[in-house]
């Protein structure tokens, strides 16, 4: 399993609920800020991209990046920081 950073920008038609529901369906997730999430999955980045593309429109932007150690942050919520410290990279 790996941790991925998922970022998106929905352009014209903004159907966030379906995309957010999908992000919450992964093995573990953290809503970092705005349209930035971390998800834990056994799939690779391309597989996640292809899966999440079915929840966005053709003009929407999507990026998936595998997160590895070490990482650093500033001013994240305690819940997100705690999740990052506990999650198995």
C-alpha positions as a Markdown table, in Angstrom:
| # | Residue | x | y | z |
|---|---|---|---|---|
| 1 | Unk | 0.0 | 0.0 | 0.0 |
| 2 | Unk | 1.1 | 3.5 | -0.7 |
| 3 | Unk | 0.0 | 7.0 | 0.2 |
| 4 | Unk | -0.9 | 9.4 | -2.6 |
| 5 | Unk | -1.5 | 13.1 | -2.7 |
| 6 | Unk | -4.6 | 13.8 | -4.8 |
| 7 | Unk | -5.1 | 17.3 | -6.0 |
| 8 | Unk | -8.0 | 18.5 | -8.2 |
| 9 | Unk | -9.5 | 21.6 | -9.7 |
| 10 | Unk | -13.1 | 21.2 | -11.0 |
| 11 | Unk | -13.8 | 23.8 | -13.6 |
| 12 | Unk | -17.2 | 24.4 | -15.1 |
| 13 | Unk | -19.6 | 21.9 | -13.5 |
| 14 | Unk | -18.5 | 21.3 | -9.9 |
| 15 | Unk | -19.7 | 18.0 | -8.7 |
| 16 | Unk | -17.6 | 17.7 | -5.5 |
| 17 | Unk | -19.9 | 15.3 | -3.5 |
| 18 | Unk | -19.3 | 12.3 | -5.9 |
| 19 | Unk | -15.6 | 12.8 | -6.0 |
| 20 | Unk | -15.3 | 13.3 | -2.3 |
| 21 | Unk | -17.4 | 10.2 | -1.6 |
| 22 | Unk | -14.9 | 8.3 | -3.8 |
| 23 | Unk | -11.9 | 9.7 | -2.0 |
| 24 | Unk | -13.4 | 8.7 | 1.3 |
| 25 | Unk | -13.8 | 5.1 | 0.0 |
| 26 | Unk | -10.1 | 4.3 | -0.1 |
| 27 | Unk | -8.3 | 2.3 | 2.6 |
| 28 | Unk | -7.5 | 5.5 | 4.5 |
| 29 | Unk | -7.7 | 9.1 | 3.7 |
| 30 | Unk | -7.0 | 12.6 | 5.0 |
| 31 | Unk | -8.5 | 15.9 | 3.7 |
| 32 | Unk | -5.4 | 18.1 | 3.8 |
| 33 | Unk | -6.9 | 21.4 | 2.6 |
| 34 | Unk | -9.3 | 22.6 | 0.0 |
| 35 | Unk | -9.0 | 20.3 | -3.0 |
| 36 | Unk | -6.0 | 18.4 | -1.6 |
| 37 | Unk | -6.3 | 14.9 | -0.1 |
| 38 | Unk | -4.1 | 12.0 | 0.9 |
| 39 | Unk | -5.4 | 8.5 | 0.2 |
| 40 | Unk | -3.9 | 5.1 | 1.0 |
| 41 | Unk | -4.3 | 2.5 | -1.8 |
| 42 | Unk | -2.7 | -0.6 | -3.2 |
| 43 | Unk | -3.3 | 0.8 | -6.7 |
| 44 | Unk | -0.6 | 2.8 | -8.5 |
| 45 | Unk | -0.9 | 6.4 | -9.4 |
| 46 | Unk | -2.0 | 5.7 | -13.0 |
| 47 | Unk | -4.7 | 3.3 | -11.8 |
| 48 | Unk | -6.0 | 5.9 | -9.3 |
| 49 | Unk | -6.0 | 8.6 | -12.0 |
| 50 | Unk | -8.0 | 6.4 | -14.3 |
| 51 | Unk | -10.4 | 5.5 | -11.5 |
| 52 | Unk | -10.9 | 9.1 | -10.3 |
| 53 | Unk | -11.3 | 10.4 | -13.9 |
| 54 | Unk | -14.8 | 8.8 | -13.9 |
| 55 | Unk | -15.8 | 11.3 | -11.2 |
| 56 | Unk | -14.7 | 14.5 | -13.0 |
| 57 | Unk | -15.3 | 16.2 | -16.3 |
| 58 | Unk | -12.9 | 16.4 | -19.2 |
| 59 | Unk | -11.9 | 20.0 | -18.5 |
| 60 | Unk | -11.2 | 19.3 | -14.8 |
| 61 | Unk | -7.6 | 19.1 | -13.5 |
| 62 | Unk | -6.3 | 16.1 | -11.5 |
| 63 | Unk | -2.9 | 15.2 | -10.2 |
| 64 | Unk | -1.8 | 12.1 | -8.2 |
| 65 | Unk | 1.6 | 11.9 | -6.6 |
| 66 | Unk | 3.0 | 9.1 | -4.4 |
| 67 | Unk | 4.0 | 10.5 | -1.0 |
| 68 | Unk | 7.2 | 9.1 | 0.6 |
| 69 | Unk | 9.2 | 9.8 | 3.7 |
| 70 | Unk | 10.5 | 12.2 | 4.7 |
| 71 | Unk | 7.7 | 14.8 | 4.6 |
| 72 | Unk | 7.3 | 18.2 | 6.2 |
| 73 | Unk | 4.4 | 20.5 | 6.9 |
| 74 | Unk | 3.4 | 23.7 | 8.6 |
| 75 | Unk | 0.1 | 24.7 | 10.3 |
| 76 | Unk | -1.9 | 21.6 | 9.3 |
| 77 | Unk | -4.7 | 20.6 | 11.6 |
| 78 | Unk | -3.8 | 18.4 | 14.5 |
| 79 | Unk | -6.0 | 15.6 | 13.0 |
| 80 | Unk | -4.2 | 15.7 | 9.7 |
| 81 | Unk | -0.7 | 15.8 | 11.3 |
| 82 | Unk | -1.6 | 12.9 | 13.6 |
| 83 | Unk | -2.9 | 10.9 | 10.6 |
| 84 | Unk | 0.4 | 11.5 | 8.7 |
| 85 | Unk | 2.5 | 10.5 | 11.7 |
| 86 | Unk | 0.5 | 7.3 | 12.2 |
| 87 | Unk | 0.0 | 6.2 | 8.6 |
| 88 | Unk | 2.2 | 3.4 | 7.3 |
| 89 | Unk | 4.2 | 4.8 | 4.3 |
